Amino acid sequence: MFHGRRRSAEELYLEGRRLDLLGHERPALPLFEQAAEAGYGPACNELGKQRIRAGKTIDGLQWLRKAVDAGVPEAALNLAAVHTRRGQLAKAEEFRAKAEPGLRAAADDGDMTAALALRRLYRDSGESEKAAEVVARAEARAGGNAGTQAGGGGALRAGDSGEPDFWCGLGALLDDAGRPEEAEPWWRRGAEAGHVESMYLLGLLLHDQRNDDGLRWLERAARKGNAYAMGSLAQLALATGDERTAEKWLRKAAKAGFSGAMNNLAVLAKERGERAEAERWYQQAAEAGDAQAEHDLQALREEAGV
C-alpha cells in the first residue's frame, strides 16, 4: 500500500503556521511540536510563544532559547519581552541587541513579519527615526504609492513584493505605524486577490470606520476558514443581542480549533446555567492553550464544590 512521504520539519512548520494564521490553534500545535522536536528553529520559536501564552513559562523559555541558538532573531525579541515584563532590563536589552541584525537582514529581504518586529524594536527603544526608516524601506520595496499600484493598471512584479503575503504584511506595518488609511489599499489588494488574512484585516478596519463593507469582508474571510473572522462576527452578533448567530459562529470557530471561541462558548453556557457544557468548553480551550480558560475551569469546579 502506498504511503505519502514523511514531511520535513520545515513543511510541518509551514503548515502549522498557515493554520495558526487562520486561528486554527489546536491543529497547528502538534505540527509545531513535531517540527520543534526535530530542531527546526522557527518552530521552536512558535512553540515557545504558545507555551508562554498557555501559562507554561519555563517550558516556553526553553523553546525560545533553542530558537535563539538556531539563529531565529524573532525568538531573541520574544525573550527580550519576557525579561522586560520581569523587570530584567539589562537582560532584555541584551536580547534586543541580539535580535536586531537578523531582523534587519530579513526585513531588507522583504520579510514583512520581520519588518514589523524590527519597527517595534526601534519604537520600544525610543529610536523613532530608525522605526520610520523601516517603514520607508518597505514602501520603497513595494514600488511606491499603494494607490498608484492598485489602480491605473500598475502591477507589482510577481516574486518582487508582488505577492499577497507581502501586501498584507505591508498593510500591517503601516497600520502599526499609525497609518491605517494607507494600510487599507494594500489589504484591499490582497483581499481581492483571495488572501484570507487580508480579508480579515480589511474587514476589521472598515468596520472600525463604520463602513458596511467591513461586515462583508469579515464574512468572506470566515467562509474561507479564518476563525478570527468567525470570532469577530460572533462578537458583532452578541453586540446586537443575536445570541443564536453568535453561537453559530463560535461553534464554527471552535471546530476549527480557535481556543478563544471555545472559551466564549463556555462563558455562554455558564450564563445559561449549563455547568457541564461550560466545563466541557473550558476544558477544550485549556487543552488548546488558553491559560485563562484553565483558570476559569478551576473556578467553575470550585464553585460547584468539585
C-alpha positions as CSV (number, residue, x, y, z in Angstrom):
1,M,0.0,0.0,0.0
2,F,1.3,3.4,-0.9
3,H,2.1,5.9,1.8
4,G,2.8,9.6,1.3
5,R,6.4,10.6,2.1
6,R,7.2,11.9,5.5
7,R,7.0,15.7,5.7
8,S,10.2,17.6,6.6
9,A,10.4,19.7,9.7
10,E,10.1,22.9,7.5
11,E,7.0,21.5,5.8
12,L,5.4,20.7,9.2
13,Y,6.2,24.2,10.4
14,L,4.8,25.9,7.3
15,E,1.6,24.0,7.5
16,G,1.3,24.8,11.2
17,R,2.0,28.5,10.5
18,R,-0.7,28.5,7.8
19,L,-3.2,27.1,10.2
20,D,-2.2,29.3,13.1
21,L,-2.6,32.5,11.0
22,L,-6.2,31.3,10.4
23,G,-6.8,30.9,14.1
24,H,-6.7,27.1,13.9
25,E,-4.6,26.8,17.1
26,R,-5.4,23.3,18.1
27,P,-4.4,21.5,14.8
28,A,-1.4,23.8,14.4
29,L,0.1,22.9,17.8
30,P,1.1,19.3,17.1
31,L,2.7,20.4,13.8
32,F,4.8,23.0,15.7
33,E,5.7,20.3,18.3
34,Q,6.9,17.8,15.7
35,A,9.0,20.4,13.8
36,A,10.4,21.8,17.1
37,E,11.4,18.3,18.3
38,A,13.2,17.9,15.0
39,G,15.2,21.0,15.9
40,Y,13.7,23.4,13.4
41,G,14.3,26.9,14.8
42,P,11.2,28.8,13.6
43,A,9.0,26.0,15.1
44,C,10.9,26.2,18.4
45,N,10.0,29.9,18.4
46,E,6.3,29.4,17.7
47,L,6.1,26.6,20.3
48,G,7.8,28.8,22.8
49,K,5.3,31.6,22.3
50,Q,2.4,29.2,22.6
51,R,3.8,27.6,25.7
52,I,4.1,31.0,27.4
53,R,0.6,32.0,26.3
54,A,-0.7,28.8,27.9
55,G,1.0,29.7,31.2
56,K,3.8,27.2,30.8
57,T,6.5,29.9,31.0
58,I,9.5,27.7,31.9
59,D,8.9,25.3,29.1
60,G,8.3,28.2,26.7
61,L,11.5,29.9,27.7
62,Q,13.4,26.7,27.0
63,W,12.0,26.5,23.5
64,L,12.7,30.2,22.8
65,R,16.3,29.7,23.8
66,K,16.6,26.8,21.4
67,A,15.2,29.0,18.7
68,V,17.8,31.7,19.5
69,D,20.5,29.1,19.4
70,A,19.2,28.1,15.9
71,G,19.5,31.7,14.7
72,V,15.9,32.9,14.8
73,P,16.0,36.6,15.6
74,E,12.3,36.9,16.5
75,A,12.9,34.4,19.3
76,A,15.5,36.8,20.8
77,L,13.0,39.6,20.7
78,N,10.4,37.4,22.4
79,L,12.9,36.6,25.1
80,A,13.6,40.3,25.5
81,A,9.8,40.9,26.0
82,V,9.7,38.3,28.8
83,H,12.7,39.8,30.6
84,T,11.2,43.3,30.2
85,R,8.0,42.1,31.9
86,R,10.1,40.6,34.7
87,G,12.0,43.9,35.2
88,Q,15.3,42.4,34.0
89,L,16.1,45.3,31.7
90,A,19.8,44.6,31.1
91,K,19.0,41.1,30.0
92,A,16.2,42.4,27.8
93,E,18.5,44.8,26.1
94,E,21.0,42.1,25.5
95,F,18.4,40.0,23.6
96,R,17.1,43.0,21.7
97,A,20.7,43.7,20.5
98,K,21.0,40.1,19.5
99,A,17.7,40.2,17.6
100,E,18.4,43.4,15.6
101,P,20.9,42.3,12.9
102,G,18.8,39.2,11.9
103,L,15.5,41.1,11.8
104,R,17.1,43.9,9.8
105,A,18.5,41.5,7.2
106,A,15.2,39.7,6.9
107,A,13.3,43.0,6.6
108,D,15.7,44.1,3.9
109,D,15.0,40.9,2.1
110,G,11.2,41.6,2.0
111,D,10.0,39.7,5.1
112,M,7.3,42.0,6.5
113,T,6.9,40.0,9.7
114,A,10.5,40.8,10.4
115,A,10.0,44.4,9.4
116,L,7.1,44.7,11.8
117,A,9.1,43.2,14.6
118,L,12.1,45.5,13.8
119,R,9.9,48.6,13.8
120,R,8.6,47.7,17.2
121,L,12.1,47.0,18.5
122,Y,13.2,50.5,17.5
123,R,9.9,52.1,18.7
124,D,10.3,50.5,22.1
125,S,13.9,51.6,22.3
126,G,12.9,55.2,21.6
127,E,14.6,55.2,18.2
128,S,11.8,56.8,16.2
129,E,13.9,57.7,13.2
130,K,15.0,54.1,12.7
131,A,11.4,52.9,13.2
132,A,10.3,55.3,10.5
133,E,13.1,54.2,8.2
134,V,11.9,50.5,8.4
135,V,8.5,51.6,7.1
136,A,10.1,53.8,4.4
137,R,12.3,50.9,3.1
138,A,9.3,48.6,3.0
139,E,7.3,51.1,1.0
140,A,10.3,51.6,-1.4
141,R,10.5,47.9,-1.9
142,A,6.8,47.9,-2.8
143,G,7.5,50.2,-5.7
144,G,5.9,53.4,-4.4
145,N,2.4,54.6,-3.8
146,A,-0.2,52.0,-3.0
147,G,-3.0,53.8,-4.7
148,T,-0.9,54.1,-7.9
149,Q,-0.1,50.4,-7.8
150,A,-3.6,49.3,-7.1
151,G,-5.2,51.5,-9.8
152,G,-4.4,52.5,-13.3
153,G,-3.3,49.0,-14.3
154,G,0.1,49.3,-12.5
155,A,1.2,45.8,-11.4
156,L,3.8,44.8,-8.9
157,R,6.2,42.2,-10.2
158,A,5.5,38.6,-9.0
159,G,8.3,37.4,-6.8
160,D,9.4,41.0,-6.1
161,S,7.0,42.2,-3.4
162,G,4.1,41.4,-5.8
163,E,2.6,38.7,-3.6
164,P,-0.4,38.9,-1.3
165,D,1.6,37.9,1.8
166,F,3.8,40.9,1.2
167,W,0.8,43.3,0.6
168,C,-0.8,42.0,3.8
169,G,2.4,42.4,5.8
170,L,3.0,45.9,4.4
171,G,-0.6,46.9,5.4
172,A,0.1,45.6,8.9
173,L,3.3,47.6,9.1
174,L,1.6,50.8,8.0
175,D,-1.3,50.2,10.4
176,D,1.1,49.6,13.2
177,A,2.8,52.9,12.4
178,G,-0.5,54.7,12.8
179,R,-1.3,55.0,9.1
180,P,-4.4,52.8,8.7
181,E,-5.6,54.9,5.7
182,E,-2.5,53.8,3.8
183,A,-2.8,50.2,5.0
184,E,-6.3,49.9,3.5
185,P,-5.3,49.8,-0.2
186,W,-2.7,47.1,0.4
187,W,-5.2,44.9,2.4
188,R,-7.8,45.5,-0.2
189,R,-5.4,44.4,-2.9
190,G,-4.6,41.3,-1.0
191,A,-8.3,40.6,-0.2
192,E,-9.4,41.0,-3.8
193,A,-6.6,38.5,-4.7
194,G,-8.2,36.0,-2.4
195,H,-5.7,36.4,0.6
196,V,-7.8,35.4,3.6
197,E,-5.8,37.3,6.3
198,S,-6.1,40.4,4.2
199,M,-9.8,39.9,4.0
200,Y,-10.0,39.7,7.8
201,L,-7.8,42.7,8.5
202,L,-9.6,44.8,5.8
203,G,-12.9,43.8,7.3
204,L,-11.9,44.9,10.8
205,L,-10.5,48.2,9.5
206,L,-13.6,49.0,7.5
207,H,-15.9,48.0,10.4
208,D,-14.0,50.4,12.7
209,Q,-14.6,53.1,10.1
210,R,-18.3,52.3,10.2
211,N,-18.2,51.1,6.6
212,D,-20.7,48.4,5.7
213,D,-18.2,46.6,3.5
214,G,-16.4,45.6,6.7
215,L,-19.0,43.0,7.6
216,R,-18.9,41.7,4.0
217,W,-15.2,41.1,4.1
218,L,-15.3,39.5,7.6
219,E,-18.0,37.1,6.3
220,R,-15.9,36.3,3.2
221,A,-12.8,35.6,5.5
222,A,-15.0,33.4,7.8
223,R,-16.3,31.4,4.8
224,K,-12.7,30.9,3.7
225,G,-11.9,29.4,7.2
226,N,-10.5,32.3,9.1
227,A,-11.5,31.5,12.7
228,Y,-10.6,35.0,13.9
229,A,-13.1,36.4,11.5
230,M,-15.7,33.9,12.8
231,G,-15.0,35.1,16.3
232,S,-15.3,38.8,15.3
233,L,-18.7,38.0,13.6
234,A,-19.8,36.3,16.8
235,Q,-18.9,39.4,18.9
236,L,-20.7,41.7,16.5
237,A,-23.8,39.5,16.7
238,L,-23.6,39.5,20.5
239,A,-23.4,43.3,20.5
240,T,-26.8,43.3,18.7
241,G,-28.3,40.7,21.1
242,D,-28.3,38.0,18.4
243,E,-27.0,35.1,20.6
244,R,-28.1,32.5,18.1
245,T,-26.0,33.8,15.3
246,A,-23.1,34.4,17.7
247,E,-23.2,30.8,18.9
248,K,-23.3,29.6,15.3
249,W,-20.0,31.4,14.5
250,L,-18.4,30.5,17.8
251,R,-19.1,26.8,17.2
252,K,-17.6,27.0,13.7
253,A,-14.5,28.7,15.1
254,A,-14.2,26.2,17.9
255,K,-14.5,23.4,15.5
256,A,-11.6,24.9,13.5
257,G,-9.5,24.9,16.8
258,F,-9.7,28.5,18.0
259,S,-9.3,28.5,21.7
260,G,-10.9,31.9,22.2
261,A,-14.2,30.7,20.6
262,M,-14.1,27.6,23.0
263,N,-13.7,29.9,25.9
264,N,-16.6,32.2,24.8
265,L,-18.8,29.2,24.3
266,A,-18.0,28.2,27.9
267,V,-19.0,31.7,29.1
268,L,-22.3,31.5,27.2
269,A,-23.0,28.0,28.7
270,K,-22.2,29.2,32.2
271,E,-24.5,32.2,31.8
272,R,-27.3,29.8,30.9
273,G,-26.6,27.7,33.9
274,E,-25.3,24.8,31.8
275,R,-22.4,23.9,34.1
276,A,-21.4,20.6,32.4
277,E,-21.4,22.2,29.0
278,A,-19.3,25.2,30.3
279,E,-16.8,22.8,31.9
280,R,-16.5,20.9,28.6
281,W,-15.7,24.0,26.6
282,Y,-13.3,25.4,29.3
283,Q,-11.5,22.1,29.2
284,Q,-11.2,22.1,25.4
285,A,-10.0,25.7,25.5
286,A,-7.4,24.9,28.1
287,E,-6.1,21.9,26.1
288,A,-5.8,24.3,23.1
289,G,-3.5,26.5,25.1
290,D,-5.8,29.2,26.7
291,A,-4.4,30.0,30.1
292,Q,-7.4,32.0,31.2
293,A,-9.7,29.0,30.4
294,E,-7.7,26.8,32.7
295,H,-8.1,29.4,35.5
296,D,-11.9,29.7,34.7
297,L,-12.3,25.9,34.7
298,Q,-10.8,25.7,38.1
299,A,-13.0,28.5,39.4
300,L,-16.1,26.7,37.9
301,R,-15.2,23.5,39.7
302,E,-14.6,25.2,43.0
303,E,-18.0,27.0,42.7
304,A,-19.6,23.5,42.3
305,G,-17.6,22.1,45.1
306,V,-15.7,19.7,42.9
